[in-house]
Amino acid sequence: LGTPEDEIDAPTPAQEMLFGAQRRRIPCLLDPDRPAGSGARFGPERQQTYAGQALYFDDHLVMLIEQALQAFGELTGRVYDRVGAYRVDDAAYLVVAQGAIVPRLEALADYLRREKRIKLGVLNIRLLRPFPGGLISKLLKGFKGVTVLEQARPALEQELPIAAELRLCLDKALENSLSTAGALPYPNHAVYDKVKDRPALYAGIYGLDGSMPGDAELLAAVENMLPEGTGQRRYYLGVQFPQTPTRYPKLDLARQTLYQAYPDLHRHALAVTRELGAEKADIHHIRMIVSDKYDPEALGETLARALHGQGYRQVYFAPEMQDGGKGQPRVLGMMFSRKATGWLYGPHLLDGQVASNSAYLHDLSLVKKNGFLLINSPLAPQPFWESLPEGVRVQIRERQLRLFVVDPVKVARKTAPMAGYRDQFTRIAFIGAFLRVAQNAAIEAADAVRDDFQQQILANLEMHSLVAEGSKAAFEAGAAAVETVTWDTLPAFVGLAPLEGDAPWTVQEVTKPESTVFDLPRLWDTVGLHYENNESDLLLTDPYLASGLLPARSSAFKDKAPIRSDMPRLIPERCSGCALCWTHCPDTALPASIQDFPGLIETGLALCKQDGNDPLQLSRISGHLGKQAYQIFSKDDLRQYRYLGDLLAEAFRQLLEKMNPKEDQAKALTEEFALLQEKVQDLPIVRTAVFFDNAHRQEKGSGKVLAIAVNPTACSGCATCVNICPEAALENVPQTEDLVAQYRRSWKVMMSLPELSFEQLRDVVVAEEPETMMRYLLRRKIYHTLPGGDEAFPGSGARTAIHLLLAAVEAEMQPRFETLQQQIGERISKLEARIQGKLDSAVKINDFDEFSKRLSRVEAGAAESGEVLALLNDKPGRAKIEKQHLKLLNEALSALKTLPVKYNELGAGGRTRMVLLLGNQGKFFWSSTYPYNPFAAPWMNYAGDNIAAASRGV
């Protein structure tokens, strides 16, 4: 409209008084030529100040805004009003909204008019303040129903912001009709003379998580206000209270409990149906369910540009579901058409679905018959088909879907010039595969789109020619690597029972579940299990979720195996036990321990017993087996025994030769040893100078074996441990299913080993050598202060720092807690002795002759204790039991006896040693993402800037 320095006519009398007949387009308040202070502080004058601001400034805003909109339209040709009306003139029903949802509602109005003969209009609130109530009251007159959709959280208000404004303007229009005076009380508003002039008002809440409602949900919102609809006045879109049973009994029980307590919950949600209507042949719709590793936004944007460049005049790409956070799949939809038809409103079927993991496949009902599925998997077609859940296989057969698999990670390993480009090349290979499949999906000009996309890749990669050529090779190799799963020639595998995995280790450590908001097993059964199965749609809207509280150590729920391509592997013969790897691991996924052979063997025997196999004969010679293993290990200068199972096998062979048992005994021992070896076979063991050789030289038999295991659930594959190891005792290797299974077995053994005491740690931690402090992490209760599985980026330095800080606190506080518990035990003993002493002194017999005389006067038979005590009251000076004092001592004793329970038995590790105040911004965003809580201590989020002051308040 002009520059800030332009001189314009003062638009209002008040401004003419302030600035004169003309003023600068943007007034200059800090003017050196005319100095004045801005922002005066008022006292008693404040009331007049506020009144003046409303009368002289605010009341002119509507006029000024309309003038600005008119001038902008004359200048640009783009005409706007305070309210946008779409097909309102002949509409019977109206939806009121603002923002990005409006184009979708306009497309819905077109669809309903075309397919269902429902006359729907859309009102777009472009100006919220000052609210255009007068204009809207005229537009709403006579409608049968008006639905307001708002992206706002109700906080104890009776109405949502826009709904409250609408109701107010409707009431003003009614009040105008009741006026008996000459002038209307609200002259800018309409007059509603009849009751039917005032429409029924409905309010829907959506998008509080940042997501947009789906097509079916918008349709349900419209149908709600129709005569055959449910007519719910306020509801949530995107929230459901389903009643249908699931395959999870504990979840169903939680639902039943909730619905019994709150039987009207269904009134706060709408029933959403999947009515699809007629398919549109000129519109393609593809859904992508991919992890963050594939950078879905950049991937989709580049693909959308390529489609647009090849004649697809309308391309839409956007999230279709809430962003679940790092590690959770991203669901994005792409619709494209060669015709510019406005919003590409569904509801229509998917041409295909692309997923970066087969675990993301669940409901395929929206994929049209003969559609396609492209899945990232390292498996060959037949093993891949066998790995799919039965429900997915059934849907594929019923819908006759074409199934394709590709391994872009393998392609990236071959084509990337260096490891740092693997993720980027994986994305490029995956898109190459997708466009290869799209050639068979009735997408016109797929070849041209592939060429255009490839040119965009090369144009956007301003890098060395070697990398550019590698990108091109990755694109072509990704297309060539696509394999077709001919499922119609493979067995259906129907009727097989689904495999149920073990609960996370943090859940297994809780021995006394309590089903409260602090209970970790409850969170796993009703939330965590379904997140790990990619069934977050089963999430129950219950008080636990509403509280915002997360039980400790729930981050262990997250299994990172599906989103990881490489893993570290220990080379035991090179390891020196320097502790750098397990200290720097940000995911606490590399626990270590030092053990003697009896402890290792007893752990294996205990694991056998857990499976119902009691190796009784082997248990009797376990001590001899341990000594034999120690002897072999101490002489193994070539470090040829790198796994516990191999060492014990040799020790058992030599021991059996020495024992020379009978044939039947040897057979029994061999069978039992096979069970033991199976349990401990995969645990890596290391002979080091610091833990074994030095101790062995000082005292024969005192050496300790270093055991290190990788937690395959928590490891993010960041390679921090590989890069920090000075002896190159760790290497990064491609992840395979066999390797993950092997690591799970060794991890189970590691977590079953005896816990190290502080007495044992003092043998290896030297106060004068600060670098030995890292060995405190050999104690599980110190190492696992920050379990892995949260949404920190791989290799997060912030997470490593927080872990070491928490571990240092634990190393200092745990011995203090142990000392305190000893003191509590001693005090309990003293109190019990004191109470007993008081009772003893009260019943002491001073004169046995007198006591005998009194006892002889008691009738024969059993005497009550009270009668006997009465016989002792033989002298006025006798000590009496002070009831109040005795009660006080007993109450103190009872209180003391509850403390050991709190310190040892509550939760999984007893009372925690600290509380935390977290600033969950920036580098610590991962610390509080639902449902993954990595902390073992209670914490509170603080969103302010001065966290130090807040911590003093705590």
FENKA-V210917 format. One record per residue. N is the residue number from 1. PHI is phi in degrees with one decimal (NA if undefined). Layout:
# FENKA-V210917
((N,PHI) (N,PHI))
This chain:
# FENKA-V210917
((1,NA) (2,158.1) (3,-99.8) (4,-59.2) (5,-84.6) (6,-58.6) (7,-93.2) (8,-125.9) (9,-69.5) (10,-60.6) (11,-77.5) (12,-137.8) (13,-58.7) (14,-63.3) (15,-71.4) (16,-64.6) (17,-64.8) (18,-77.2) (19,-118.0) (20,100.5) (21,-64.2) (22,-126.7) (23,-142.5) (24,-65.7) (25,-55.1) (26,-114.6) (27,-56.9) (28,-100.4) (29,-90.2) (30,-103.3) (31,-103.8) (32,-61.5) (33,-78.4) (34,-131.9) (35,-65.4) (36,-155.6) (37,-95.7) (38,-114.4) (39,95.7) (40,-65.4) (41,-93.1) (42,-105.8) (43,-109.6) (44,-62.3) (45,-78.4) (46,-60.7) (47,-60.8) (48,-66.1) (49,-62.0) (50,-64.6) (51,-62.6) (52,-65.3) (53,-62.1) (54,-68.4) (55,-76.0) (56,-97.5) (57,-118.3) (58,-62.9) (59,-67.0) (60,-92.7) (61,-62.3) (62,-59.9) (63,-61.7) (64,-66.9) (65,-65.4) (66,-65.5) (67,-63.2) (68,-66.0) (69,-64.0) (70,-66.8) (71,-65.1) (72,-64.9) (73,-65.5) (74,-64.9) (75,-77.6) (76,-112.0) (77,83.2) (78,-99.0) (79,-97.6) (80,-125.6) (81,-129.6) (82,-65.0) (83,-131.8) (84,-98.7) (85,-113.5) (86,-121.1) (87,53.9) (88,-90.4) (89,-56.9) (90,-109.4) (91,-78.1) (92,-101.0) (93,-128.3) (94,-138.2) (95,-116.3) (96,-110.4) (97,-159.4) (98,-150.8) (99,92.7) (100,-67.8) (101,-77.9) (102,-62.1) (103,-57.7) (104,-68.7) (105,-68.9) (106,-63.9) (107,-66.1) (108,-64.1) (109,-61.3) (110,-62.0) (111,-63.8) (112,-67.2) (113,-66.4) (114,-75.9) (115,-95.4) (116,-125.7) (117,58.7) (118,-100.7) (119,-84.6) (120,-113.6) (121,-118.3) (122,-129.2) (123,-114.3) (124,-103.7) (125,-80.1) (126,-86.8) (127,-121.2) (128,-87.3) (129,-134.8) (130,-69.8) (131,-67.8) (132,-78.4) (133,-63.9) (134,-62.8) (135,-63.7) (136,-69.4) (137,-61.0) (138,-74.7) (139,-71.7) (140,-84.8) (141,-61.3) (142,88.6) (143,-72.8) (144,-73.9) (145,-158.0) (146,-131.0) (147,-108.1) (148,-105.2) (149,-107.8) (150,-129.5) (151,-100.0) (152,-140.3) (153,-95.5) (154,-70.1) (155,-120.8) (156,72.6) (157,-75.6) (158,-73.0) (159,-132.8) (160,-74.6) (161,-54.3) (162,-70.0) (163,-61.2) (164,-64.3) (165,-65.7) (166,-63.6) (167,-62.6) (168,-66.4) (169,-69.7) (170,-66.2) (171,-66.9) (172,-64.8) (173,-64.9) (174,-66.4) (175,-64.1) (176,-59.5) (177,-71.8) (178,-91.0) (179,-71.7) (180,-101.6) (181,-75.6) (182,-68.9) (183,-91.8) (184,-74.4) (185,-63.9) (186,-131.2) (187,-65.5) (188,-81.1) (189,-99.6) (190,-72.4) (191,-117.9) (192,-99.1) (193,-77.9) (194,-114.1) (195,-62.6) (196,-73.0) (197,-67.2) (198,-90.3) (199,-75.7) (200,-70.7) (201,-113.0) (202,-124.9) (203,-131.0) (204,-119.7) (205,-109.8) (206,-142.2) (207,65.8) (208,-68.7) (209,-96.7) (210,93.0) (211,-92.4) (212,-102.4) (213,-67.1) (214,-77.3) (215,-59.0) (216,-65.7) (217,-70.5) (218,-63.8) (219,-63.0) (220,-64.5) (221,-64.3) (222,-71.0) (223,-63.4) (224,-60.6) (225,-95.9) (226,-75.5) (227,-55.7) (228,-87.0) (229,-80.8) (230,-78.8) (231,68.8) (232,-72.6) (233,-80.5) (234,-145.2) (235,-156.2) (236,-112.6) (237,-91.3) (238,93.2) (239,-120.3) (240,-127.8) (241,-124.2) (242,-68.2) (243,-107.5) (244,-70.3) (245,-65.8) (246,-113.8) (247,-90.0) (248,-116.4) (249,-59.4) (250,-67.0) (251,-67.2) (252,-63.1) (253,-64.5) (254,-63.3) (255,-63.0) (256,-60.4) (257,-61.5) (258,-66.5) (259,-71.6) (260,-68.9) (261,-76.2) (262,-130.6) (263,-69.5) (264,-100.8) (265,-60.2) (266,-62.2) (267,-72.9) (268,-99.9) (269,-141.1) (270,-105.5) (271,-74.4) (272,-104.7) (273,-107.2) (274,-106.6) (275,-79.1) (276,-97.6) (277,69.3) (278,-78.3) (279,-73.1) (280,-107.4) (281,-68.6) (282,-92.0) (283,-121.8) (284,-105.9) (285,-137.0) (286,-126.1) (287,-109.7) (288,-117.1) (289,-119.3) (290,-134.4) (291,-85.7) (292,-59.2) (293,-56.5) (294,-92.4) (295,46.5) (296,-60.2) (297,-65.1) (298,-65.1) (299,-61.6) (300,-68.7) (301,-63.2) (302,-64.9) (303,-65.3) (304,-62.6) (305,-63.4) (306,-64.2) (307,-63.8) (308,-63.5) (309,-68.7) (310,-108.7) (311,97.6) (312,-81.7) (313,-72.5) (314,-130.8) (315,-128.4) (316,-124.4) (317,-139.0) (318,-163.2) (319,-61.6) (320,-104.5) (321,-141.6) (322,-58.4) (323,-71.1) (324,-78.1) (325,97.1) (326,-62.3) (327,91.6) (328,-95.6) (329,-65.8) (330,-101.4) (331,-106.7) (332,-127.3) (333,-113.5) (334,-129.1) (335,-118.6) (336,-149.1) (337,-148.8) (338,-80.8) (339,-105.5) (340,-87.2) (341,-106.9) (342,79.3) (343,-62.7) (344,-83.2) (345,-68.7) (346,-68.8) (347,-77.9) (348,-141.1) (349,-78.5) (350,-81.4) (351,-70.6) (352,-169.2) (353,-135.8) (354,-116.7) (355,-136.7) (356,-84.6) (357,-157.0) (358,-66.0) (359,-66.8) (360,-83.7) (361,-88.8) (362,-138.0) (363,-93.1) (364,-108.6) (365,-68.8) (366,-88.8) (367,-85.3) (368,-68.0) (369,-60.4) (370,68.3) (371,-72.3) (372,-125.1) (373,-127.3) (374,-119.9) (375,-123.0) (376,-82.5) (377,-157.8) (378,-80.5) (379,-83.7) (380,-71.6) (381,-51.2) (382,-66.7) (383,-60.1) (384,-64.2) (385,-60.4) (386,-67.7) (387,-80.8) (388,-72.1) (389,-61.2) (390,-59.4) (391,-60.4) (392,-69.5) (393,-61.6) (394,-63.5) (395,-64.6) (396,-62.2) (397,-67.9) (398,-63.2) (399,-95.6) (400,53.8) (401,-80.4) (402,-86.1) (403,-114.7) (404,-128.4) (405,-127.8) (406,-152.1) (407,-117.2) (408,-68.1) (409,-64.5) (410,-63.2) (411,-63.1) (412,-64.5) (413,-63.0) (414,-82.0) (415,-102.8) (416,-70.1) (417,-70.3) (418,-152.9) (419,-61.5) (420,-64.8) (421,-99.2) (422,-63.8) (423,-61.6) (424,-63.8) (425,-70.3) (426,-61.8) (427,-62.1) (428,-63.7) (429,-64.1) (430,-65.9) (431,-68.6) (432,-58.3) (433,-65.9) (434,-61.2) (435,-69.2) (436,-65.9) (437,-68.4) (438,-63.6) (439,-60.6) (440,-98.9) (441,-114.0) (442,61.6) (443,-95.4) (444,-66.8) (445,58.0) (446,-62.6) (447,-62.6) (448,-65.4) (449,-62.8) (450,-61.0) (451,-64.1) (452,-63.5) (453,-62.3) (454,-63.8) (455,-65.1) (456,-64.1) (457,-59.0) (458,-66.7) (459,-71.4) (460,-84.3) (461,-96.6) (462,-82.9) (463,-150.5) (464,-60.4) (465,-59.4) (466,-63.0) (467,-69.7) (468,-62.6) (469,-65.4) (470,-63.2) (471,-63.4) (472,-63.3) (473,-64.8) (474,-63.6) (475,-61.3) (476,-68.5) (477,-67.2) (478,-62.1) (479,-66.3) (480,-73.4) (481,-83.2) (482,-66.4) (483,-120.6) (484,-91.3) (485,-92.9) (486,-84.4) (487,-66.7) (488,-69.2) (489,-100.4) (490,-109.7) (491,-60.9) (492,-77.3) (493,53.3) (494,-96.1) (495,89.6) (496,-79.7) (497,-71.1) (498,-67.5) (499,-78.4) (500,-108.8) (501,-79.3) (502,-72.9) (503,-67.9) (504,-56.8) (505,-62.8) (506,-68.4) (507,-70.9) (508,-64.4) (509,-76.1) (510,-82.0) (511,-91.8) (512,-129.9) (513,-61.8) (514,-126.3) (515,59.5) (516,-102.4) (517,-67.2) (518,-92.7) (519,-89.4) (520,-69.9) (521,-57.1) (522,-61.4) (523,-63.3) (524,-66.6) (525,-67.7) (526,-105.0) (527,-132.0) (528,-59.1) (529,-59.0) (530,-77.3) (531,-65.8) (532,-69.9) (533,-90.6) (534,56.4) (535,-121.3) (536,-65.4) (537,-66.3) (538,-84.3) (539,-57.1) (540,-89.9) (541,-82.0) (542,-131.7) (543,-59.9) (544,-62.0) (545,-66.2) (546,-66.6) (547,-69.7) (548,75.0) (549,-96.9) (550,-123.1) (551,-59.4) (552,-64.2) (553,63.4) (554,-78.6) (555,-64.0) (556,-66.4) (557,-63.5) (558,-77.5) (559,-101.1) (560,-89.8) (561,-58.5) (562,-67.4) (563,-112.2) (564,-124.2) (565,-111.1) (566,-127.5) (567,-141.3) (568,-79.1) (569,-131.2) (570,-79.9) (571,-108.6) (572,-57.7) (573,-67.6) (574,-96.3) (575,-72.3) (576,-107.4) (577,73.9) (578,-71.9) (579,79.5) (580,-66.0) (581,-67.6) (582,-73.5) (583,-75.8) (584,-88.5) (585,-61.2) (586,-71.5) (587,-97.2) (588,44.2) (589,-105.8) (590,-133.9) (591,-69.3) (592,-132.3) (593,-154.5) (594,-113.1) (595,-139.1) (596,-92.9) (597,-67.5) (598,-57.1) (599,-64.5) (600,-64.4) (601,-69.1) (602,-63.1) (603,-62.6) (604,-62.9) (605,-64.7) (606,-63.7) (607,-65.6) (608,-62.8) (609,-65.4) (610,-60.9) (611,-87.8) (612,87.0) (613,-111.2) (614,-103.8) (615,-76.6) (616,-63.0) (617,-65.1) (618,-67.6) (619,-61.1) (620,-69.7) (621,-111.2) (622,-62.4) (623,-63.0) (624,-65.7) (625,-63.6) (626,-63.7) (627,-64.7) (628,-65.4) (629,-64.5) (630,-62.1) (631,-61.6) (632,-65.7) (633,-65.1) (634,-68.3) (635,-99.7) (636,-85.7) (637,-71.2) (638,-85.8) (639,55.4) (640,-86.1) (641,-98.1) (642,-106.2) (643,-129.5) (644,-60.6) (645,-60.7) (646,-65.9) (647,-65.6) (648,-65.9) (649,-63.2) (650,-68.6) (651,-63.3) (652,-65.5) (653,-60.7) (654,-68.0) (655,-64.9) (656,-64.8) (657,-64.3) (658,-67.9) (659,-73.0) (660,49.1) (661,-75.4) (662,-66.0) (663,-60.7) (664,-68.0) (665,-67.3) (666,-62.3) (667,-64.8) (668,-63.8) (669,-64.0) (670,-64.9) (671,-65.4) (672,-69.2) (673,-66.0) (674,-60.2) (675,-65.1) (676,-63.8) (677,-63.0) (678,-60.9) (679,-73.6) (680,-108.7) (681,-54.8) (682,-91.7) (683,-78.6) (684,-69.9) (685,-126.1) (686,-132.2) (687,-97.2) (688,-120.5) (689,-68.8) (690,-70.7) (691,-102.5) (692,-113.6) (693,-61.9) (694,-62.4) (695,-66.8) (696,-64.8) (697,-67.3) (698,-74.3) (699,-152.0) (700,-58.7) (701,88.4) (702,-97.9) (703,-67.8) (704,-115.1) (705,-90.3) (706,-89.2) (707,-116.5) (708,-130.6) (709,-132.8) (710,-97.2) (711,-84.3) (712,-71.3) (713,-79.8) (714,-93.1) (715,-60.5) (716,-95.7) (717,71.6) (718,-76.6) (719,69.1) (720,-60.7) (721,-64.3) (722,-65.7) (723,-75.0) (724,-87.9) (725,-71.9) (726,-74.0) (727,-97.9) (728,53.8) (729,-87.2) (730,-129.9) (731,-134.8) (732,-90.2) (733,-129.2) (734,-61.5) (735,-75.6) (736,-130.3) (737,-63.8) (738,-65.4) (739,-66.6) (740,-62.7) (741,-63.1) (742,-62.6) (743,-66.9) (744,-64.7) (745,-66.8) (746,-68.1) (747,-64.2) (748,-63.5) (749,-64.4) (750,-58.0) (751,-73.9) (752,-96.9) (753,-67.1) (754,-59.2) (755,-71.5) (756,-77.9) (757,-86.7) (758,-69.8) (759,-63.9) (760,-67.1) (761,-67.9) (762,-65.6) (763,-73.2) (764,-117.4) (765,-101.9) (766,-110.6) (767,-59.5) (768,-77.0) (769,-120.3) (770,-55.7) (771,-65.4) (772,-77.6) (773,-61.3) (774,-61.8) (775,-73.7) (776,-59.8) (777,-70.3) (778,-69.2) (779,-86.5) (780,-58.0) (781,-67.1) (782,-93.1) (783,-64.9) (784,-92.8) (785,-72.3) (786,-140.2) (787,-59.0) (788,-76.8) (789,114.2) (790,-77.6) (791,-101.2) (792,-64.3) (793,-66.7) (794,-55.7) (795,77.6) (796,-62.0) (797,-68.1) (798,-62.5) (799,-67.8) (800,-60.7) (801,-62.9) (802,-64.4) (803,-60.6) (804,-67.1) (805,-63.4) (806,-64.8) (807,-64.6) (808,-63.6) (809,-63.6) (810,-63.1) (811,-62.4) (812,-83.6) (813,-87.1) (814,-60.5) (815,-62.1) (816,-64.8) (817,-64.9) (818,-64.0) (819,-63.7) (820,-61.8) (821,-65.5) (822,-63.7) (823,-65.1) (824,-63.7) (825,-61.3) (826,-64.6) (827,-66.5) (828,-62.4) (829,-62.2) (830,-65.8) (831,-65.7) (832,-62.0) (833,-65.2) (834,-67.6) (835,-63.3) (836,-63.2) (837,-62.9) (838,-63.7) (839,-68.2) (840,-62.6) (841,-67.3) (842,-74.1) (843,-106.2) (844,-69.1) (845,-94.0) (846,-89.8) (847,-126.2) (848,-70.3) (849,-65.7) (850,-64.1) (851,-62.9) (852,-66.5) (853,-63.7) (854,-65.8) (855,-67.5) (856,-68.4) (857,-86.1) (858,-81.2) (859,-61.5) (860,-63.9) (861,115.4) (862,-73.1) (863,-103.6) (864,-70.1) (865,-63.2) (866,-66.0) (867,-65.9) (868,-64.6) (869,-63.5) (870,-65.4) (871,-65.9) (872,-78.7) (873,-78.1) (874,-94.3) (875,-136.0) (876,-60.8) (877,-86.2) (878,-62.5) (879,-66.1) (880,-106.3) (881,-77.4) (882,-83.0) (883,-60.5) (884,-65.0) (885,-66.2) (886,-64.1) (887,-64.7) (888,-63.4) (889,-63.8) (890,-68.0) (891,-65.0) (892,-63.7) (893,-64.5) (894,-63.1) (895,-65.1) (896,-65.4) (897,-70.4) (898,-79.2) (899,-65.6) (900,-58.2) (901,-64.2) (902,-66.9) (903,-79.3) (904,-117.6) (905,-110.4) (906,-65.7) (907,60.4) (908,-112.6) (909,-141.5) (910,80.0) (911,-60.8) (912,-77.9) (913,-99.4) (914,-161.9) (915,-125.9) (916,-126.5) (917,-117.3) (918,-111.6) (919,-98.8) (920,-83.5) (921,-110.9) (922,59.8) (923,-70.5) (924,-110.8) (925,-59.8) (926,-75.7) (927,-77.6) (928,-147.4) (929,-84.6) (930,-63.4) (931,-102.6) (932,-107.0) (933,-102.8) (934,-83.9) (935,-93.8) (936,-92.2) (937,-108.0) (938,-67.1) (939,-143.5) (940,-138.6) (941,-80.1) (942,-130.2) (943,-94.7) (944,-80.3) (945,-92.2) (946,-98.5) (947,-72.3) (948,-65.1) (949,-65.2) (950,-64.9) (951,-66.2) (952,-65.8) (953,-65.3) (954,-64.6))
